[in-house]
Amino acid sequence: MSETTTVKIRETTKSSLDDFKGEHETYDDAISNLISTAKNKDLKKKLIEGYKRTNSDNLKILKEWEFANLN
């Protein structure tokens, strides 16, 4: 069986978590889903930044080739 622990949170935080979690969902599941969503959002942001850098590099190479083709 998994170990459990107690975490103290403000009533307002608990109320927000109550609004977020599904009717039959545990607090552990709701918190795990929030963590997963945050990680995915961060990963998506990093991927977009990486694609933008790659695209910028590709445009530089394309311009170099265009100049080479003119000669």
PDB file of N, CA, C and O in Angstrom:
ATOM      1  N   MET A   1       0.844  -1.187   0.000  1.00  0.00           N
ATOM      2  CA  MET A   1       0.000   0.000   0.000  1.00  0.00           C
ATOM      3  C   MET A   1       0.886   1.246   0.000  1.00  0.00           C
ATOM      4  O   MET A   1       1.946   1.256   0.625  1.00  0.00           O
ATOM      5  N   SER A   2       0.456   2.283  -0.693  1.00  0.00           N
ATOM      6  CA  SER A   2       1.213   3.519  -0.771  1.00  0.00           C
ATOM      7  C   SER A   2       1.177   4.247   0.563  1.00  0.00           C
ATOM      8  O   SER A   2       0.198   4.194   1.307  1.00  0.00           O
ATOM      9  N   GLU A   3       2.275   4.925   0.832  1.00  0.00           N
ATOM     10  CA  GLU A   3       2.313   5.752   2.026  1.00  0.00           C
ATOM     11  C   GLU A   3       1.536   7.026   1.783  1.00  0.00           C
ATOM     12  O   GLU A   3       1.456   7.500   0.650  1.00  0.00           O
ATOM     13  N   THR A   4       0.967   7.579   2.822  1.00  0.00           N
ATOM     14  CA  THR A   4       0.250   8.838   2.713  1.00  0.00           C
ATOM     15  C   THR A   4       0.828   9.833   3.706  1.00  0.00           C
ATOM     16  O   THR A   4       1.538   9.463   4.642  1.00  0.00           O
ATOM     17  N   THR A   5       0.513  11.090   3.485  1.00  0.00           N
ATOM     18  CA  THR A   5       0.962  12.140   4.373  1.00  0.00           C
ATOM     19  C   THR A   5      -0.131  13.192   4.485  1.00  0.00           C
ATOM     20  O   THR A   5      -1.079  13.200   3.699  1.00  0.00           O
ATOM     21  N   THR A   6       0.000  14.056   5.440  1.00  0.00           N
ATOM     22  CA  THR A   6      -0.952  15.136   5.635  1.00  0.00           C
ATOM     23  C   THR A   6      -0.291  16.441   5.212  1.00  0.00           C
ATOM     24  O   THR A   6       0.859  16.712   5.557  1.00  0.00           O
ATOM     25  N   VAL A   7      -1.027  17.232   4.472  1.00  0.00           N
ATOM     26  CA  VAL A   7      -0.524  18.527   4.013  1.00  0.00           C
ATOM     27  C   VAL A   7      -1.502  19.593   4.474  1.00  0.00           C
ATOM     28  O   VAL A   7      -2.709  19.472   4.267  1.00  0.00           O
ATOM     29  N   LYS A   8      -0.976  20.639   5.100  1.00  0.00           N
ATOM     30  CA  LYS A   8      -1.836  21.728   5.546  1.00  0.00           C
ATOM     31  C   LYS A   8      -1.973  22.741   4.414  1.00  0.00           C
ATOM     32  O   LYS A   8      -0.985  23.183   3.829  1.00  0.00           O
ATOM     33  N   ILE A   9      -3.231  23.099   4.119  1.00  0.00           N
ATOM     34  CA  ILE A   9      -3.514  24.125   3.123  1.00  0.00           C
ATOM     35  C   ILE A   9      -4.589  25.050   3.685  1.00  0.00           C
ATOM     36  O   ILE A   9      -5.344  24.677   4.583  1.00  0.00           O
ATOM     37  N   ARG A  10      -4.642  26.260   3.140  1.00  0.00           N
ATOM     38  CA  ARG A  10      -5.670  27.213   3.568  1.00  0.00           C
ATOM     39  C   ARG A  10      -7.050  26.740   3.103  1.00  0.00           C
ATOM     40  O   ARG A  10      -7.173  25.996   2.130  1.00  0.00           O
ATOM     41  N   GLU A  11      -8.067  27.184   3.810  1.00  0.00           N
ATOM     42  CA  GLU A  11      -9.445  26.835   3.445  1.00  0.00           C
ATOM     43  C   GLU A  11      -9.765  27.297   2.025  1.00  0.00           C
ATOM     44  O   GLU A  11     -10.460  26.604   1.282  1.00  0.00           O
ATOM     45  N   THR A  12      -9.257  28.468   1.653  1.00  0.00           N
ATOM     46  CA  THR A  12      -9.531  28.980   0.309  1.00  0.00           C
ATOM     47  C   THR A  12      -8.899  28.087  -0.754  1.00  0.00           C
ATOM     48  O   THR A  12      -9.471  27.881  -1.824  1.00  0.00           O
ATOM     49  N   THR A  13      -7.717  27.561  -0.451  1.00  0.00           N
ATOM     50  CA  THR A  13      -7.052  26.651  -1.386  1.00  0.00           C
ATOM     51  C   THR A  13      -7.848  25.355  -1.514  1.00  0.00           C
ATOM     52  O   THR A  13      -8.039  24.839  -2.614  1.00  0.00           O
ATOM     53  N   LYS A  14      -8.307  24.839  -0.379  1.00  0.00           N
ATOM     54  CA  LYS A  14      -9.108  23.614  -0.392  1.00  0.00           C
ATOM     55  C   LYS A  14     -10.400  23.830  -1.166  1.00  0.00           C
ATOM     56  O   LYS A  14     -10.831  22.959  -1.922  1.00  0.00           O
ATOM     57  N   SER A  15     -11.017  24.991  -0.979  1.00  0.00           N
ATOM     58  CA  SER A  15     -12.250  25.299  -1.690  1.00  0.00           C
ATOM     59  C   SER A  15     -12.009  25.336  -3.206  1.00  0.00           C
ATOM     60  O   SER A  15     -12.814  24.830  -3.987  1.00  0.00           O
ATOM     61  N   SER A  16     -10.896  25.939  -3.600  1.00  0.00           N
ATOM     62  CA  SER A  16     -10.549  25.973  -5.023  1.00  0.00           C
ATOM     63  C   SER A  16     -10.302  24.568  -5.551  1.00  0.00           C
ATOM     64  O   SER A  16     -10.721  24.233  -6.659  1.00  0.00           O
ATOM     65  N   LEU A  17      -9.632  23.757  -4.770  1.00  0.00           N
ATOM     66  CA  LEU A  17      -9.364  22.375  -5.169  1.00  0.00           C
ATOM     67  C   LEU A  17     -10.663  21.583  -5.257  1.00  0.00           C
ATOM     68  O   LEU A  17     -10.825  20.751  -6.150  1.00  0.00           O
ATOM     69  N   ASP A  18     -11.589  21.836  -4.337  1.00  0.00           N
ATOM     70  CA  ASP A  18     -12.907  21.186  -4.393  1.00  0.00           C
ATOM     71  C   ASP A  18     -13.627  21.525  -5.698  1.00  0.00           C
ATOM     72  O   ASP A  18     -14.264  20.668  -6.309  1.00  0.00           O
ATOM     73  N   ASP A  19     -13.516  22.790  -6.115  1.00  0.00           N
ATOM     74  CA  ASP A  19     -14.158  23.212  -7.367  1.00  0.00           C
ATOM     75  C   ASP A  19     -13.498  22.560  -8.576  1.00  0.00           C
ATOM     76  O   ASP A  19     -14.152  22.295  -9.585  1.00  0.00           O
ATOM     77  N   PHE A  20     -12.205  22.306  -8.468  1.00  0.00           N
ATOM     78  CA  PHE A  20     -11.443  21.759  -9.587  1.00  0.00           C
ATOM     79  C   PHE A  20     -11.642  20.265  -9.756  1.00  0.00           C
ATOM     80  O   PHE A  20     -11.797  19.788 -10.880  1.00  0.00           O
ATOM     81  N   LYS A  21     -11.642  19.524  -8.668  1.00  0.00           N
ATOM     82  CA  LYS A  21     -11.664  18.058  -8.749  1.00  0.00           C
ATOM     83  C   LYS A  21     -13.050  17.543  -9.115  1.00  0.00           C
ATOM     84  O   LYS A  21     -14.066  18.184  -8.846  1.00  0.00           O
ATOM     85  N   GLY A  22     -13.059  16.380  -9.727  1.00  0.00           N
ATOM     86  CA  GLY A  22     -14.312  15.736 -10.085  1.00  0.00           C
ATOM     87  C   GLY A  22     -15.023  15.208  -8.847  1.00  0.00           C
ATOM     88  O   GLY A  22     -14.423  15.073  -7.780  1.00  0.00           O
ATOM     89  N   GLU A  23     -16.303  14.912  -9.001  1.00  0.00           N
ATOM     90  CA  GLU A  23     -17.133  14.479  -7.871  1.00  0.00           C
ATOM     91  C   GLU A  23     -16.589  13.220  -7.194  1.00  0.00           C
ATOM     92  O   GLU A  23     -16.635  13.110  -5.969  1.00  0.00           O
ATOM     93  N   HIS A  24     -16.078  12.277  -7.974  1.00  0.00           N
ATOM     94  CA  HIS A  24     -15.591  11.016  -7.414  1.00  0.00           C
ATOM     95  C   HIS A  24     -14.070  10.928  -7.448  1.00  0.00           C
ATOM     96  O   HIS A  24     -13.500   9.849  -7.287  1.00  0.00           O
ATOM     97  N   GLU A  25     -13.424  12.057  -7.657  1.00  0.00           N
ATOM     98  CA  GLU A  25     -11.969  12.103  -7.748  1.00  0.00           C
ATOM     99  C   GLU A  25     -11.379  12.398  -6.369  1.00  0.00           C
ATOM    100  O   GLU A  25     -11.934  13.188  -5.605  1.00  0.00           O
ATOM    101  N   THR A  26     -10.265  11.766  -6.062  1.00  0.00           N
ATOM    102  CA  THR A  26      -9.607  12.033  -4.788  1.00  0.00           C
ATOM    103  C   THR A  26      -8.779  13.311  -4.891  1.00  0.00           C
ATOM    104  O   THR A  26      -8.466  13.772  -5.989  1.00  0.00           O
ATOM    105  N   TYR A  27      -8.432  13.872  -3.750  1.00  0.00           N
ATOM    106  CA  TYR A  27      -7.552  15.043  -3.753  1.00  0.00           C
ATOM    107  C   TYR A  27      -6.204  14.681  -4.362  1.00  0.00           C
ATOM    108  O   TYR A  27      -5.609  15.486  -5.080  1.00  0.00           O
ATOM    109  N   ASP A  28      -5.724  13.487  -4.081  1.00  0.00           N
ATOM    110  CA  ASP A  28      -4.451  13.044  -4.646  1.00  0.00           C
ATOM    111  C   ASP A  28      -4.521  13.022  -6.171  1.00  0.00           C
ATOM    112  O   ASP A  28      -3.592  13.472  -6.843  1.00  0.00           O
ATOM    113  N   ASP A  29      -5.612  12.504  -6.714  1.00  0.00           N
ATOM    114  CA  ASP A  29      -5.785  12.482  -8.174  1.00  0.00           C
ATOM    115  C   ASP A  29      -5.847  13.900  -8.739  1.00  0.00           C
ATOM    116  O   ASP A  29      -5.229  14.191  -9.763  1.00  0.00           O
ATOM    117  N   ALA A  30      -6.585  14.771  -8.076  1.00  0.00           N
ATOM    118  CA  ALA A  30      -6.722  16.149  -8.557  1.00  0.00           C
ATOM    119  C   ALA A  30      -5.369  16.861  -8.557  1.00  0.00           C
ATOM    120  O   ALA A  30      -5.030  17.550  -9.519  1.00  0.00           O
ATOM    121  N   ILE A  31      -4.603  16.698  -7.490  1.00  0.00           N
ATOM    122  CA  ILE A  31      -3.287  17.329  -7.410  1.00  0.00           C
ATOM    123  C   ILE A  31      -2.350  16.730  -8.450  1.00  0.00           C
ATOM    124  O   ILE A  31      -1.594  17.459  -9.091  1.00  0.00           O
ATOM    125  N   SER A  32      -2.389  15.425  -8.625  1.00  0.00           N
ATOM    126  CA  SER A  32      -1.561  14.772  -9.648  1.00  0.00           C
ATOM    127  C   SER A  32      -1.896  15.289 -11.036  1.00  0.00           C
ATOM    128  O   SER A  32      -1.000  15.511 -11.850  1.00  0.00           O
ATOM    129  N   ASN A  33      -3.187  15.482 -11.313  1.00  0.00           N
ATOM    130  CA  ASN A  33      -3.606  16.021 -12.613  1.00  0.00           C
ATOM    131  C   ASN A  33      -3.104  17.453 -12.811  1.00  0.00           C
ATOM    132  O   ASN A  33      -2.677  17.818 -13.907  1.00  0.00           O
ATOM    133  N   LEU A  34      -3.156  18.255 -11.756  1.00  0.00           N
ATOM    134  CA  LEU A  34      -2.638  19.630 -11.844  1.00  0.00           C
ATOM    135  C   LEU A  34      -1.143  19.632 -12.138  1.00  0.00           C
ATOM    136  O   LEU A  34      -0.672  20.420 -12.958  1.00  0.00           O
ATOM    137  N   ILE A  35      -0.401  18.758 -11.477  1.00  0.00           N
ATOM    138  CA  ILE A  35       1.040  18.657 -11.698  1.00  0.00           C
ATOM    139  C   ILE A  35       1.316  18.231 -13.132  1.00  0.00           C
ATOM    140  O   ILE A  35       2.170  18.813 -13.801  1.00  0.00           O
ATOM    141  N   SER A  36       0.604  17.227 -13.605  1.00  0.00           N
ATOM    142  CA  SER A  36       0.782  16.733 -14.967  1.00  0.00           C
ATOM    143  C   SER A  36       0.486  17.830 -15.989  1.00  0.00           C
ATOM    144  O   SER A  36       1.224  18.000 -16.960  1.00  0.00           O
ATOM    145  N   THR A  37      -0.592  18.569 -15.765  1.00  0.00           N
ATOM    146  CA  THR A  37      -0.958  19.660 -16.665  1.00  0.00           C
ATOM    147  C   THR A  37       0.130  20.731 -16.690  1.00  0.00           C
ATOM    148  O   THR A  37       0.477  21.238 -17.757  1.00  0.00           O
ATOM    149  N   ALA A  38       0.665  21.075 -15.529  1.00  0.00           N
ATOM    150  CA  ALA A  38       1.728  22.084 -15.454  1.00  0.00           C
ATOM    151  C   ALA A  38       2.977  21.610 -16.179  1.00  0.00           C
ATOM    152  O   ALA A  38       3.612  22.388 -16.892  1.00  0.00           O
ATOM    153  N   LYS A  39       3.335  20.350 -16.006  1.00  0.00           N
ATOM    154  CA  LYS A  39       4.511  19.805 -16.689  1.00  0.00           C
ATOM    155  C   LYS A  39       4.313  19.813 -18.204  1.00  0.00           C
ATOM    156  O   LYS A  39       5.222  20.178 -18.950  1.00  0.00           O
ATOM    157  N   ASN A  40       3.134  19.413 -18.655  1.00  0.00           N
ATOM    158  CA  ASN A  40       2.848  19.391 -20.089  1.00  0.00           C
ATOM    159  C   ASN A  40       2.869  20.797 -20.682  1.00  0.00           C
ATOM    160  O   ASN A  40       3.348  20.998 -21.798  1.00  0.00           O
ATOM    161  N   LYS A  41       2.350  21.765 -19.933  1.00  0.00           N
ATOM    162  CA  LYS A  41       2.351  23.145 -20.404  1.00  0.00           C
ATOM    163  C   LYS A  41       3.784  23.648 -20.544  1.00  0.00           C
ATOM    164  O   LYS A  41       4.116  24.324 -21.517  1.00  0.00           O
ATOM    165  N   ASP A  42       4.637  23.315 -19.567  1.00  0.00           N
ATOM    166  CA  ASP A  42       6.041  23.723 -19.614  1.00  0.00           C
ATOM    167  C   ASP A  42       6.753  23.045 -20.776  1.00  0.00           C
ATOM    168  O   ASP A  42       7.546  23.678 -21.473  1.00  0.00           O
ATOM    169  N   LEU A  43       6.477  21.767 -20.989  1.00  0.00           N
ATOM    170  CA  LEU A  43       7.092  21.038 -22.096  1.00  0.00           C
ATOM    171  C   LEU A  43       6.657  21.638 -23.435  1.00  0.00           C
ATOM    172  O   LEU A  43       7.482  21.813 -24.331  1.00  0.00           O
ATOM    173  N   LYS A  44       5.381  21.950 -23.572  1.00  0.00           N
ATOM    174  CA  LYS A  44       4.872  22.546 -24.808  1.00  0.00           C
ATOM    175  C   LYS A  44       5.571  23.878 -25.070  1.00  0.00           C
ATOM    176  O   LYS A  44       5.957  24.166 -26.203  1.00  0.00           O
ATOM    177  N   LYS A  45       5.734  24.690 -24.024  1.00  0.00           N
ATOM    178  CA  LYS A  45       6.413  25.980 -24.165  1.00  0.00           C
ATOM    179  C   LYS A  45       7.851  25.782 -24.636  1.00  0.00           C
ATOM    180  O   LYS A  45       8.317  26.501 -25.520  1.00  0.00           O
ATOM    181  N   LYS A  46       8.557  24.813 -24.053  1.00  0.00           N
ATOM    182  CA  LYS A  46       9.941  24.540 -24.442  1.00  0.00           C
ATOM    183  C   LYS A  46      10.028  24.031 -25.880  1.00  0.00           C
ATOM    184  O   LYS A  46      10.948  24.399 -26.609  1.00  0.00           O
ATOM    185  N   LEU A  47       9.087  23.195 -26.291  1.00  0.00           N
ATOM    186  CA  LEU A  47       9.070  22.693 -27.663  1.00  0.00           C
ATOM    187  C   LEU A  47       8.838  23.825 -28.658  1.00  0.00           C
ATOM    188  O   LEU A  47       9.491  23.882 -29.700  1.00  0.00           O
ATOM    189  N   ILE A  48       7.918  24.716 -28.344  1.00  0.00           N
ATOM    190  CA  ILE A  48       7.641  25.846 -29.234  1.00  0.00           C
ATOM    191  C   ILE A  48       8.882  26.719 -29.360  1.00  0.00           C
ATOM    192  O   ILE A  48       9.233  27.137 -30.464  1.00  0.00           O
ATOM    193  N   GLU A  49       9.545  26.998 -28.249  1.00  0.00           N
ATOM    194  CA  GLU A  49      10.769  27.800 -28.288  1.00  0.00           C
ATOM    195  C   GLU A  49      11.834  27.113 -29.138  1.00  0.00           C
ATOM    196  O   GLU A  49      12.528  27.768 -29.916  1.00  0.00           O
ATOM    197  N   GLY A  50      11.963  25.799 -28.990  1.00  0.00           N
ATOM    198  CA  GLY A  50      12.938  25.043 -29.774  1.00  0.00           C
ATOM    199  C   GLY A  50      12.638  25.079 -31.258  1.00  0.00           C
ATOM    200  O   GLY A  50      13.544  25.250 -32.073  1.00  0.00           O
ATOM    201  N   TYR A  51      11.367  24.920 -31.617  1.00  0.00           N
ATOM    202  CA  TYR A  51      10.982  24.982 -33.030  1.00  0.00           C
ATOM    203  C   TYR A  51      11.230  26.372 -33.608  1.00  0.00           C
ATOM    204  O   TYR A  51      11.647  26.499 -34.759  1.00  0.00           O
ATOM    205  N   LYS A  52      10.978  27.409 -32.821  1.00  0.00           N
ATOM    206  CA  LYS A  52      11.230  28.770 -33.303  1.00  0.00           C
ATOM    207  C   LYS A  52      12.716  28.973 -33.577  1.00  0.00           C
ATOM    208  O   LYS A  52      13.087  29.567 -34.589  1.00  0.00           O
ATOM    209  N   ARG A  53      13.574  28.477 -32.670  1.00  0.00           N
ATOM    210  CA  ARG A  53      15.024  28.606 -32.880  1.00  0.00           C
ATOM    211  C   ARG A  53      15.452  27.825 -34.107  1.00  0.00           C
ATOM    212  O   ARG A  53      16.254  28.313 -34.903  1.00  0.00           O
ATOM    213  N   THR A  54      14.925  26.614 -34.272  1.00  0.00           N
ATOM    214  CA  THR A  54      15.263  25.792 -35.427  1.00  0.00           C
ATOM    215  C   THR A  54      14.821  26.481 -36.709  1.00  0.00           C
ATOM    216  O   THR A  54      15.562  26.505 -37.692  1.00  0.00           O
ATOM    217  N   ASN A  55      13.624  27.037 -36.701  1.00  0.00           N
ATOM    218  CA  ASN A  55      13.108  27.732 -37.873  1.00  0.00           C
ATOM    219  C   ASN A  55      13.988  28.933 -38.205  1.00  0.00           C
ATOM    220  O   ASN A  55      14.274  29.192 -39.374  1.00  0.00           O
ATOM    221  N   SER A  56      14.412  29.656 -37.191  1.00  0.00           N
ATOM    222  CA  SER A  56      15.287  30.807 -37.407  1.00  0.00           C
ATOM    223  C   SER A  56      16.606  30.364 -38.036  1.00  0.00           C
ATOM    224  O   SER A  56      17.097  31.002 -38.967  1.00  0.00           O
ATOM    225  N   ASP A  57      17.175  29.278 -37.530  1.00  0.00           N
ATOM    226  CA  ASP A  57      18.423  28.739 -38.094  1.00  0.00           C
ATOM    227  C   ASP A  57      18.221  28.312 -39.545  1.00  0.00           C
ATOM    228  O   ASP A  57      19.081  28.555 -40.392  1.00  0.00           O
ATOM    229  N   ASN A  58      17.085  27.676 -39.831  1.00  0.00           N
ATOM    230  CA  ASN A  58      16.801  27.233 -41.203  1.00  0.00           C
ATOM    231  C   ASN A  58      16.657  28.418 -42.153  1.00  0.00           C
ATOM    232  O   ASN A  58      17.090  28.347 -43.303  1.00  0.00           O
ATOM    233  N   LEU A  59      16.053  29.506 -41.681  1.00  0.00           N
ATOM    234  CA  LEU A  59      15.920  30.695 -42.524  1.00  0.00           C
ATOM    235  C   LEU A  59      17.285  31.295 -42.844  1.00  0.00           C
ATOM    236  O   LEU A  59      17.509  31.762 -43.961  1.00  0.00           O
ATOM    237  N   LYS A  60      18.193  31.286 -41.879  1.00  0.00           N
ATOM    238  CA  LYS A  60      19.544  31.790 -42.119  1.00  0.00           C
ATOM    239  C   LYS A  60      20.246  30.953 -43.184  1.00  0.00           C
ATOM    240  O   LYS A  60      20.884  31.494 -44.087  1.00  0.00           O
ATOM    241  N   ILE A  61      20.126  29.650 -43.076  1.00  0.00           N
ATOM    242  CA  ILE A  61      20.754  28.750 -44.058  1.00  0.00           C
ATOM    243  C   ILE A  61      20.142  28.973 -45.433  1.00  0.00           C
ATOM    244  O   ILE A  61      20.865  29.010 -46.428  1.00  0.00           O
ATOM    245  N   LEU A  62      18.826  29.123 -45.506  1.00  0.00           N
ATOM    246  CA  LEU A  62      18.147  29.356 -46.773  1.00  0.00           C
ATOM    247  C   LEU A  62      18.652  30.640 -47.433  1.00  0.00           C
ATOM    248  O   LEU A  62      18.899  30.670 -48.639  1.00  0.00           O
ATOM    249  N   LYS A  63      18.803  31.697 -46.635  1.00  0.00           N
ATOM    250  CA  LYS A  63      19.299  32.959 -47.187  1.00  0.00           C
ATOM    251  C   LYS A  63      20.724  32.808 -47.702  1.00  0.00           C
ATOM    252  O   LYS A  63      21.074  33.388 -48.730  1.00  0.00           O
ATOM    253  N   GLU A  64      21.550  32.033 -47.000  1.00  0.00           N
ATOM    254  CA  GLU A  64      22.921  31.791 -47.466  1.00  0.00           C
ATOM    255  C   GLU A  64      22.907  31.055 -48.803  1.00  0.00           C
ATOM    256  O   GLU A  64      23.694  31.386 -49.690  1.00  0.00           O
ATOM    257  N   TRP A  65      22.046  30.080 -48.967  1.00  0.00           N
ATOM    258  CA  TRP A  65      21.953  29.323 -50.209  1.00  0.00           C
ATOM    259  C   TRP A  65      21.402  30.191 -51.339  1.00  0.00           C
ATOM    260  O   TRP A  65      21.843  30.077 -52.483  1.00  0.00           O
ATOM    261  N   GLU A  66      20.446  31.053 -51.024  1.00  0.00           N
ATOM    262  CA  GLU A  66      19.905  31.948 -52.047  1.00  0.00           C
ATOM    263  C   GLU A  66      21.009  32.854 -52.584  1.00  0.00           C
ATOM    264  O   GLU A  66      21.095  33.090 -53.789  1.00  0.00           O
ATOM    265  N   PHE A  67      21.849  33.358 -51.689  1.00  0.00           N
ATOM    266  CA  PHE A  67      22.965  34.210 -52.104  1.00  0.00           C
ATOM    267  C   PHE A  67      23.949  33.401 -52.964  1.00  0.00           C
ATOM    268  O   PHE A  67      24.455  33.905 -53.966  1.00  0.00           O
ATOM    269  N   ALA A  68      24.215  32.168 -52.578  1.00  0.00           N
ATOM    270  CA  ALA A  68      25.134  31.318 -53.322  1.00  0.00           C
ATOM    271  C   ALA A  68      24.600  31.016 -54.727  1.00  0.00           C
ATOM    272  O   ALA A  68      25.374  30.937 -55.681  1.00  0.00           O
ATOM    273  N   ASN A  69      23.299  30.851 -54.853  1.00  0.00           N
ATOM    274  CA  ASN A  69      22.682  30.553 -56.140  1.00  0.00           C
ATOM    275  C   ASN A  69      22.709  31.752 -57.086  1.00  0.00           C
ATOM    276  O   ASN A  69      22.619  31.585 -58.302  1.00  0.00           O
ATOM    277  N   LEU A  70      22.833  32.963 -56.533  1.00  0.00           N
ATOM    278  CA  LEU A  70      22.872  34.150 -57.377  1.00  0.00           C
ATOM    279  C   LEU A  70      24.206  34.302 -58.080  1.00  0.00           C
ATOM    280  O   LEU A  70      24.285  34.955 -59.120  1.00  0.00           O
ATOM    281  N   ASN A  71      25.251  33.715 -57.533  1.00  0.00           N
ATOM    282  CA  ASN A  71      26.608  33.844 -58.113  1.00  0.00           C
ATOM    283  C   ASN A  71      26.878  32.827 -59.166  1.00  0.00           C
ATOM    284  O   ASN A  71      27.966  32.807 -59.742  1.00  0.00           O
TER     285      ASN A  71
END
